[in-house]
Each structure stands twice: as C-alpha cells, then as structure tokens.
Amino acid sequence: MSVNPRIWGQRFIEHTYTKTRQLRQLIAETGATTRIEIDGGVTLQNAPLLCQAGADVLVAGNTVFKANNPEQCIADLKTIQ
C-alpha cells in the first residue's frame, strides 16, 4: 500500500518510490518472477515515477473515478511506462 489503509482518497506516501526500488532490486537479485503492484494514491503525475522505480501494476481508482473523462484517464494511464 502506498497510502495508509482504510480511508479512501488519501495522499500518496512518497517513501513508496524508495521501497519500490529496493523491492525491484531484491527481485532481480533472487531471480524471482514477482510483480510489484502499487495500490493507493496513484495519479497521472506519479505513475511514471512509480514505473521507473520498478512497479509493474498500478491501481488508480480515485484518479479514474474523479476524472472528468474516466475513459481517457484510463487510456492515458495505459500509455505510461
């Protein structure tokens, strides 16, 4: 979780980038095939940084549901690598 659990719409915890990079390194060192999923506080602004840090799957519920055009928001998220 990249937010404190139980309360919808919380702010993203910035330390998540560091933890994601550390986890990506551990996965690489051990040869595991684990995927990293980030759930909570994902936005169009931080999604690229999360992917760069090593995230494989992003959950962006609040970002999509509050968007003026949810379909376009989803399309934009899918282009981020």
C-alpha positions as CSV (number, residue, x, y, z in Angstrom):
1,M,0.0,0.0,0.0
2,S,1.2,3.4,-0.9
3,V,-1.3,5.1,1.4
4,N,-2.4,4.4,5.0
5,P,-5.2,1.8,4.7
6,R,-8.9,2.2,5.4
7,I,-9.6,5.8,4.3
8,W,-10.3,6.3,0.6
9,G,-8.6,9.2,-1.2
10,Q,-5.5,9.5,1.0
11,R,-2.3,11.2,-0.1
12,F,0.4,9.1,-1.6
13,I,3.3,8.2,0.7
14,E,6.5,9.5,-1.0
15,H,8.7,6.8,0.6
16,T,6.9,4.3,-1.7
17,Y,9.4,5.1,-4.5
18,T,12.4,4.0,-2.4
19,K,10.6,0.9,-1.2
20,T,9.7,0.0,-4.8
21,R,13.3,0.4,-6.0
22,Q,14.5,-1.7,-3.1
23,L,12.0,-4.4,-3.8
24,R,12.8,-4.4,-7.5
25,Q,16.5,-4.9,-6.7
26,L,15.7,-7.8,-4.3
27,I,13.5,-9.4,-7.0
28,A,16.4,-9.1,-9.5
29,E,19.0,-10.4,-7.1
30,T,16.9,-13.5,-6.3
31,G,15.7,-14.2,-9.8
32,A,12.1,-14.2,-8.6
33,T,9.3,-13.5,-11.1
34,T,7.3,-11.4,-8.6
35,R,5.3,-8.5,-9.9
36,I,5.1,-5.2,-7.9
37,E,1.6,-3.7,-7.6
38,I,1.1,-0.2,-6.2
39,D,-2.3,0.5,-4.7
40,G,-3.3,3.9,-3.4
41,G,-2.7,7.5,-4.3
42,V,-1.6,6.7,-7.9
43,T,-2.1,9.6,-10.2
44,L,-1.1,10.6,-13.8
45,Q,1.7,12.6,-12.2
46,N,3.3,9.9,-10.1
47,A,2.6,6.9,-12.3
48,P,5.6,7.4,-14.5
49,L,7.9,7.7,-11.4
50,L,6.4,4.5,-10.0
51,C,7.0,2.6,-13.2
52,Q,10.6,4.0,-13.3
53,A,11.1,2.8,-9.7
54,G,10.0,-0.7,-10.8
55,A,6.3,-1.1,-10.4
56,D,4.5,-3.5,-12.7
57,V,0.9,-2.9,-11.8
58,L,-0.8,0.4,-10.7
59,V,-4.2,0.8,-9.1
60,A,-5.5,4.3,-9.7
61,G,-9.1,4.1,-8.6
62,N,-9.5,7.6,-7.1
63,T,-7.7,9.2,-10.1
64,V,-10.0,7.4,-12.6
65,F,-13.3,7.9,-10.7
66,K,-12.7,11.6,-10.1
67,A,-11.6,12.3,-13.7
68,N,-13.8,14.4,-16.0
69,N,-13.3,11.7,-18.6
70,P,-12.6,8.4,-16.9
71,E,-12.2,6.5,-20.2
72,Q,-9.5,9.0,-21.3
73,C,-7.8,8.8,-17.9
74,I,-7.6,5.0,-18.2
75,A,-6.2,5.3,-21.7
76,D,-3.6,7.8,-20.5
77,L,-2.6,5.6,-17.6
78,K,-2.1,2.6,-20.0
79,T,0.5,4.6,-22.1
80,I,2.7,5.2,-19.1
81,Q,5.8,3.0,-18.8
